[in-house]
Amino acid sequence: MIAFLVVLALAAALLLWAVFIYNGLVRMRSTVEEAWSGIDVQLKRRTDLIPNLVSTVKGYAEHEKGTLEEVIRLRGLAQNAQGVGETAQAQGLLGSALGKLFALAENYPELKANANFAQLQASLGEIEEQVQLSRRYYNGAVRNLNIAVESFPSNLVAGRFGFEKAEFFELESPAERAVPKVEF
C-alpha cells in the first residue's frame, strides 16, 4: 500500500512538473507572437508613410523617377512578405531604398526645406526607432523560447507537444542593416 502511494505521489509530481513546463512554454510562445505583432505594427506604420514621402519627393525630383519607383516596388514587396525571414529581407531592402531616397533629397535644397518633407523625415525616424526596439524585444522573446525548447528537461515536454524553435528577426547583409539616414 505504501509503495502504491509513493508511486502515485511521484506520478502526481511528474504530472505537475510537466504542466508547469508546458504552461511556461505556452507563455513564451505567446510572448513571441505578441512581440512579432509589435514589429508588424511598426512596419505597417512605416509602409503607410512611404506613399506620402514619395509624393512629396516626386514634386521636386521628377527626373529621379527610377528611385521613386524602386521605393514603391519594395514597399509592395514588404507588404506582401510572409514569415520572419522574408519580412526581414524585404524590410532591409526597403530600408536601403529609403536611404537612397533621402540621399537624393540632398540634391534638392527646396525639398529639404519643405515642412511636409521634414515632418515625414521625423516620423520615419521615430518609426525606425520603434522598429529597432520592437525587433530587440522580439529577438529576446525568441531567445527565451528557443532556450526552453532546447534545454533539458523542458525539451522533453516541448518535443512531446510540438513546440518548435522560433526564427530570429535578422537582416542579412550589412547594407540592409544600415538604418536609413533621416536627419540632414
C-alpha positions in Angstrom: 0.0 0.0 0.0 2.8 2.4 0.9 4.6 1.6 -2.4 1.4 2.4 -4.3 1.1 5.8 -2.5 4.7 6.6 -3.3 4.3 5.7 -6.9 1.1 7.7 -7.0 2.8 10.7 -5.4 5.7 10.5 -7.9 3.3 10.3 -10.8 1.4 13.3 -9.5 4.6 15.3 -9.0 5.7 14.3 -12.5 2.4 15.4 -14.0 2.6 18.8 -12.1 6.1 19.3 -13.3 5.0 18.6 -16.9 2.1 21.0 -16.6 4.4 23.7 -15.1 6.9 23.3 -18.0 4.1 23.2 -20.6 2.5 26.4 -19.3 5.9 28.1 -19.3 6.4 27.1 -23.0 2.9 28.4 -23.9 3.7 31.7 -22.1 6.9 32.1 -24.0 5.3 31.2 -27.4 2.6 33.8 -26.7 5.3 36.4 -25.9 7.0 35.7 -29.2 3.7 36.1 -31.0 3.0 39.3 -29.2 6.5 40.6 -29.9 6.0 39.8 -33.6 2.8 41.7 -33.6 4.7 44.7 -32.3 7.1 44.5 -35.1 4.3 44.1 -37.6 2.5 47.2 -36.3 5.7 49.3 -36.7 6.5 48.0 -40.1 2.9 48.8 -41.2 3.3 52.3 -40.0 6.5 52.6 -42.0 4.9 51.3 -45.2 1.9 53.6 -44.7 4.2 56.6 -44.5 6.0 55.8 -47.8 3.3 57.0 -50.3 3.3 60.4 -48.6 7.0 60.6 -48.7 7.2 59.6 -52.3 4.5 62.1 -53.4 6.4 64.9 -51.6 9.7 64.0 -53.2 8.0 63.5 -56.7 7.0 67.1 -56.9 10.7 68.2 -56.5 12.5 65.4 -58.2 10.6 64.5 -61.3 13.6 63.1 -63.2 14.5 60.8 -60.4 11.6 58.5 -61.3 13.6 55.3 -61.1 14.5 55.8 -57.4 10.8 56.6 -56.6 9.5 53.6 -58.5 12.0 51.3 -56.7 10.8 52.6 -53.3 7.2 51.9 -54.3 8.1 48.4 -55.7 9.9 47.5 -52.5 7.1 48.8 -50.3 4.7 46.4 -52.1 7.2 43.6 -51.6 7.5 44.4 -47.9 3.7 44.5 -47.5 3.3 41.0 -49.1 6.2 39.3 -47.3 5.3 36.2 -45.3 7.2 34.9 -42.3 10.0 36.4 -40.3 12.9 35.7 -42.7 11.1 37.0 -45.8 9.8 40.1 -43.9 13.3 40.8 -42.6 14.8 40.6 -46.1 12.1 42.8 -47.7 12.3 45.4 -44.9 16.0 45.5 -45.2 15.8 46.2 -49.0 13.1 48.8 -48.3 15.3 50.5 -45.7 18.2 50.7 -48.2 15.9 52.2 -50.8 14.6 54.8 -48.3 18.2 55.7 -47.6 18.8 56.3 -51.3 15.6 58.4 -51.4 16.9 60.6 -48.5 20.3 60.9 -50.2 18.5 62.0 -53.3 16.8 64.8 -51.3 20.3 66.2 -50.6 20.4 67.4 -54.2 17.2 69.4 -53.8 17.5 72.3 -51.2 13.9 73.3 -51.8 12.8 69.7 -50.9 14.9 69.7 -47.7 13.3 73.0 -46.7 9.8 71.6 -47.3 7.9 71.4 -43.9 5.9 68.3 -45.1 9.1 66.5 -46.0 10.7 67.4 -42.7 7.7 66.1 -40.8 7.8 62.9 -42.8 11.5 62.5 -42.1 10.9 63.0 -38.4 8.0 60.4 -38.5 10.2 57.9 -40.3 13.0 58.4 -37.8 10.6 57.8 -34.9 9.2 54.7 -36.6 12.7 53.3 -37.3 13.5 53.7 -33.6 10.3 51.8 -32.7 11.1 49.1 -35.2 14.5 48.7 -33.6 13.0 48.4 -30.1 10.4 46.0 -31.3 13.0 43.9 -33.0 15.1 43.7 -29.8 12.0 42.7 -27.8 11.0 40.1 -30.3 14.5 38.6 -30.6 14.7 38.4 -26.8 11.4 36.6 -26.6 12.6 34.2 -29.3 15.9 33.6 -27.5 14.0 32.7 -24.3 11.6 30.3 -26.2 14.5 28.7 -28.1 16.5 28.1 -24.9 13.5 26.4 -23.3 12.7 24.3 -26.3 16.3 23.1 -26.5 17.2 22.8 -22.8 16.8 19.7 -20.7 14.3 18.9 -19.2 11.9 21.3 -20.8 12.9 19.9 -24.2 11.1 16.7 -23.3 7.8 18.5 -22.9 8.4 20.8 -25.9 9.1 17.8 -28.1 6.1 15.9 -26.9 3.7 18.8 -27.5 5.2 20.2 -30.7 6.9 23.3 -29.5 9.5 24.4 -32.1 12.3 27.0 -32.2 11.2 30.4 -33.5 13.2 32.4 -36.1 15.1 35.5 -35.2 14.4 38.7 -37.0 17.8 39.3 -38.6 18.9 41.4 -41.6 21.2 39.5 -43.9 23.6 42.0 -45.4 25.5 45.0 -44.0 23.7 47.3 -46.5 20.3 46.0 -45.2 21.4 46.5 -41.6 22.0 50.2 -42.2 19.2 52.4 -40.9 18.2 55.0 -43.4 19.6 58.4 -42.6 16.6 60.6 -41.8 18.3 63.7 -40.5 20.2 66.2 -42.6 
